[in-house]
Amino acid sequence: MEDWGTSGAFPSKTYTRLRVFFIGPRGAGKSATINTIIGRDVAESTSSLRKESTTKKMNKYLVENQNVVLVDTPALQKSIIKELKKEFRKSDILAFVIAAQRLQMEDETCILMVLKDLKYLHSRSFILLTRGSNIVDDSNVFNPESNKELYRLYEAVEKRYVVFENRNKTEKERKLCIDKFLSMSREISFNEEIKIETLRDSKVSGRNIIIQSISWTVIALAIVPIFISSAKNVLRSVATNDLYTTCCCHLSLIYDGFQSMTWNDFQNFLISGLYVPIF
């Protein structure tokens, strides 16, 4: 995937930019949407009536002043999914493009591929509906009665979608579509970063608890036997034989009980019995 498209190449360090992959069936409006966002014809667009997709390979286009790279892809098929899996990074976003005013067998096949083969990317994906000027709300399109597969995809991507009209009559309408697209892409990216940070923090916290538990256990295993041994020596020097035997028996019971303690039991014992602070 070396071609940077007709918008021009840029240095490899731009890989830190947010990348949005456009996938979908032939003629869904992937290239047309990219042209609308860029503001000029950089990606060769095709009609849904053509038998072959104009886009033959993945091409990248930089959205100026937005720190976003758009990746145009050929019509979705197994080979494209294989290439996508190689190129897609954990910081990327996936936009499944589909024409809202038509849903053909080819579209349904693509939806099933996304549901099955790209399941692990659903949390970083959203649906981009083109030709959706007549859409009032999601119930117009996303319901089991209209198309079961599309509804499944809608639920799989957590009901995230953007309506994008490439035939806007005014510049204001065009900018509104672009803003919705960029907002959705950044929102998904931000939320996923929060999830990653939370998971990383929980792993660190869990590791600290384990280290803490081991430390207290080692300390206890070292101190308690010494305490019991010292107590026996003191009793031997000051107590009668009967008292010594009785006390040693109790100390042995305490030691046996200590050995059978769980970590929570031991922690409670330290807090309530010895008043040792747990950090």
N, C-alpha and C positions, 0 to 999 in steps of 0.2 A: 504494500500500500504506500508507494513512494510518491505518487502523483498528488500534487497539492491543488489541482484544479486551475481553472483559468483566472482565479482571483490572485494568483501569484504565490510563490513559495515563501516560507518564513523559517527562521532558525528552529532547530530541534528543541531548544529550551522552552518553546511555547507548548510543549507537552504538559506543562503545569496548568494550562488553560482548561476550562470546562469543555469537554467534547460531547456533542449530542449526535448519536447515530440515527439516521432516518432509515427505517426498514418498512417493508410492506409490499403488496402485490404490484404488478405492472400497471402503470397508469393511475396510481392512487393519488399522485400529486407530490411526490417527494422532491423532485427537482424543481418543480414550480414553486413549492413552498420555500425552498432555499433561495430561489431568485427573488421572491417577495421580501424575504428577510434581509438579504444582501442589498437589495435596492436596484439591481440590474441583472441582466441575463448572463449568469456565469455558469450555470448548469444547463445542459441541453435537456429540454423537457420534451415529453412525448404524450400523445393522446392515448386514452385507455382503449381506443379502437384499434390501435396498432398491435400486431401479433408479437412483436419483439420490443424489449425495453431499449431505450436509447442509451441509458447508462450501462456501460460494459464492465466497469470496475469501480472500486471505492475511490471517491475523490473528496478532498477536504477543502473547506472554504472558511476563511476567517471573517467573523463579524466585527467590523471596525468599531473601536472604542467600547467593546462589550466583553472582551476577554473570553470569547466563546468561539469554538470551532464547530462547524456543521459538517457532518460526514454523510455524503450521498452514497447510496448503495444500489446495485442492480436489483431487479425484481427478486423477491425473497424465494429462495429454494435451499435445498440441503447444502449445496456447496457454499452458498453465501453465509449460512449459519455457521458452518465450519470455519470459514475465514473470520467471521465476526467474533467467535470465541477466542481466536488467537489475538485479535486486535483489541478487544474490549478490556479496559482496565477498571479497577474497582471504583475509580472516581468518575467514570463516564456515565452518560444518561442514554436511555433508549427510547426513541419516539416511534411508536407503531402507527404508520400513516395509512388511513383508509378513507375512501370517499363515502361521505355520509348518505348521499342520495342514491347509491347503488351498492348492492352486496351480491357478488356473483360467486360461483363455485370456486374460482381461483382465490378469491378473498377468504373464503371459509377454510380453504386448504392452508393458507398462510397463517390464519389465526390458530389452527390446530398445531402447526409447527411451533409457533411461539409458545403456546400453552405447554407443549410437551418438551421441546428441545431447549427452550430458553427460560425454564422455570426459575432457575437460580438468579435470573436478572429481573424478575417481576418487581422487586422492591425498588429498582432503579428505573422503572419504565412508566410511560403514560401513553394514552391513545391520542393521536392528533387527527381530528376529523376535518377533511377538506370538503369544499362545496357544501358547507353546512349553514348557509344563510337562513334556511327555514327552520333551524333548530331553536326551539324555545327553551327547553331544559332537557336533562338526561333521560327523562321518561319517553321522549320522542324517539330515541334511538336504542337506549340500553334497557331492554326488557326481554325476558325469556320468550315472549310470544313473537317478537319481531325476528330474533335470531338467537338461538340458544348458545352458539359458540361465541358470538360477540359479547353476549352478556357474561359468559364465563371469563372471558379476557378482561372485561370491565371490572369484575370482582377481583380477579387475580392481581391487577395493578392497583388495587385499593381504591377503585372508582375515580381514578385521576384521568382527566381528559381536557383537551383544549380544542375549541372550534376555530378553524383557521380558514378564512375565505381569501383565495388568491385573486379574486376578481373584484376587489374593493373599488368603490367608485371614487373615494376621496383618500387623501394622504392621511387624514385623521383616523379613518377606519383601518388603514394599513398599519399604522403605528400602534393602534389598540390591539390588533392581532399579534403583532410582534412582542408587545409588552406582556401579554398573557402567556405567550410561548416561553419567553425568557424567565418570567416569574416562576412558572411551573418547573422549568429545568433547574433553576437555582434552589427552589424550595426542596425538591427531591434530593439534590446534592447536599444541602445543608442538613436535612433531617438524617440522611444516611451517615454523615460525618458525626452527628451527635450520637447515633447508635454505636458507631465504632468506638468513640471516646468513652461512652458509658460501659461498653463491654470491656474495654482496656482497663478502666478504673476498677471494675468489679473483679477482674482477674488479679490485679495488683492487691486489692483489698483481701481477696481470698488467700493469696499467697502470704500476706502479712499475718493473717489469722493463723495459718498453718505454722508459720515460723514462731509466732507467739505461743501457740499451744505446745509446740515441741520444747521451747525454752522453759516454760513453766513446768512441764512434765519432767525434764531433766533436773531442774532445780529441786523439785519435790522428791524425786527418786533419790537424790543425793542427801537431802536434809532429813527426811522422815526416818530412815533407818538409823542415822547418826543420833537423832533425838531419842529414839526408842532405846538404843544401846546405852546412851548416857543415863537415861532414866533408870535402866536396870542396874547400872553400876552404883548410882546413888542409893537406890533401894537396898542393894546388897549390904551397904555399909551402915544403914540406919534402921532398917526394918527387921522384924522377926522373920523366921523362916516361913511361917504361914502367910504373913502379910506379903512377904516378897513373892511367894509362889502365886498368890492371888493377883497381885498387881502385874506380874509378868504375863499371867494368863490374859488379863484385860488388854495389856499393851499388844500382845500377839493378835488379839481379836481386832484391835484398831488397825494394826498393820495389814492384816488380811483384808479388812474392809477398804482400806486405802488402795490396795492393789487392784481391787475389783471396781473401783470408781470409774465412771465415764469422765470425759473432759468437763462437761457441764457440771457434774456432781462435784468434781474437784475445784472448779472455779467458784461455785457457791460455797464450798467448804472454806476456801481461802477468804472470801468476802465476809461471810457471817461468823466464822470461827476465829480466824487469825487477823482479820481486818487488813489483809494485804491488798493494796490497790491494784486493779487490773487495768492496764493501758492498752 
